């Protein structure tokens, strides 16, 4: 699967460093941990 972007609230929010995109690895700060794990399961 190729890389993809998960939008949280807005591009401005993302540009403040609150998301990081990696190949098959998505990391969120704060409350996004559960969502990150769900996405990780989906893209395996």
TORPA-966366 format. One line per 5 residues: number of its first residue (from 1); their letters; for each residue x, y, z of N, C-alpha, C. Coordinates in nm, 3 decimals. Example, Ala and Ser with C-alpha at 12.3 -4.5 7.8 and 13.67 -1.06 7.14 Angstrom:
2
1 = as = 1.319 -0.569 0.780 1.230 -0.450 0.780 1.320 -0.330 0.780 ~ 1.285 -0.225 0.708 1.367 -0.106 0.714 1.290 0.003 0.787
END
This chain:
44
1 = xxxxx = 0.084 -0.119 0.000 0.000 0.000 0.000 0.088 0.125 0.000 ~ 0.045 0.225 -0.071 0.123 0.347 -0.078 0.096 0.436 0.042 ~ 0.175 0.539 0.054 0.158 0.634 0.163 0.026 0.709 0.147 ~ -0.033 0.749 0.258 -0.153 0.831 0.250 -0.158 0.926 0.368 ~ -0.239 1.028 0.353 -0.245 1.134 0.453 -0.376 1.125 0.529
6 = xxxxx = -0.368 1.139 0.660 -0.486 1.145 0.744 -0.503 1.289 0.791 ~ -0.613 1.350 0.751 -0.640 1.487 0.793 -0.704 1.485 0.932 ~ -0.659 1.568 1.020 -0.715 1.570 1.156 -0.819 1.680 1.167 ~ -0.778 1.806 1.160 -0.873 1.916 1.169 -0.859 2.006 1.047 ~ -0.736 2.042 1.016 -0.709 2.129 0.903 -0.562 2.121 0.868
11 = xxxxx = -0.528 2.173 0.753 -0.387 2.176 0.714 -0.307 2.259 0.813 ~ -0.366 2.368 0.860 -0.295 2.452 0.957 -0.262 2.376 1.083 ~ -0.356 2.295 1.131 -0.333 2.213 1.250 -0.218 2.117 1.223 ~ -0.223 2.053 1.108 -0.119 1.957 1.071 0.016 2.026 1.061 ~ 0.017 2.146 1.004 0.144 2.216 0.985 0.210 2.255 1.116
16 = xxxxx = 0.136 2.254 1.225 0.196 2.283 1.354 0.270 2.161 1.410 ~ 0.276 2.052 1.337 0.356 1.938 1.378 0.277 1.834 1.455 ~ 0.143 1.835 1.441 0.062 1.740 1.517 0.036 1.610 1.442 ~ 0.091 1.594 1.322 0.083 1.464 1.257 0.212 1.435 1.185 ~ 0.240 1.310 1.169 0.358 1.264 1.100 0.318 1.149 1.009
21 = xxxxx = 0.363 1.153 0.885 0.328 1.048 0.791 0.453 0.964 0.761 ~ 0.439 0.835 0.775 0.545 0.743 0.738 0.484 0.634 0.651 ~ 0.567 0.562 0.581 0.519 0.452 0.500 0.467 0.343 0.593 ~ 0.337 0.319 0.592 0.270 0.218 0.674 0.285 0.245 0.824 ~ 0.311 0.369 0.863 0.322 0.400 1.005 0.272 0.542 1.028
26 = xxxxx = 0.166 0.555 1.104 0.107 0.685 1.129 0.107 0.711 1.279 ~ 0.158 0.824 1.318 0.169 0.857 1.460 0.097 0.987 1.489 ~ 0.012 0.985 1.590 -0.055 1.106 1.636 -0.008 1.140 1.775 ~ -0.008 1.269 1.806 0.014 1.311 1.944 -0.119 1.312 2.017 ~ -0.115 1.293 2.148 -0.234 1.309 2.231 -0.336 1.199 2.209
31 = xxxxx = -0.463 1.239 2.196 -0.574 1.145 2.196 -0.581 1.059 2.071 ~ -0.494 1.084 1.974 -0.499 1.010 1.849 -0.445 0.868 1.858 ~ -0.393 0.828 1.974 -0.329 0.698 1.984 -0.419 0.582 1.944 ~ -0.543 0.584 1.992 -0.635 0.475 1.958 -0.663 0.473 1.809 ~ -0.684 0.591 1.751 -0.708 0.599 1.607 -0.587 0.548 1.530
36 = xxxxx = -0.468 0.585 1.576 -0.347 0.540 1.509 -0.340 0.388 1.506 ~ -0.373 0.325 1.620 -0.365 0.179 1.625 -0.469 0.117 1.533 ~ -0.589 0.175 1.525 -0.691 0.123 1.436 -0.645 0.131 1.292 ~ -0.585 0.245 1.254 -0.536 0.261 1.117 -0.423 0.163 1.090 ~ -0.334 0.145 1.187 -0.225 0.051 1.168 -0.277 -0.089 1.138
41 = xxxx = -0.385 -0.128 1.206 -0.445 -0.258 1.178 -0.503 -0.262 1.036 ~ -0.563 -0.152 0.993 -0.627 -0.150 0.862 -0.527 -0.160 0.747 ~ -0.405 -0.106 0.768 -0.311 -0.099 0.656 -0.207 -0.210 0.657 ~ -0.220 -0.305 0.748 -0.126 -0.417 0.749 -0.142 -0.502 0.624
END
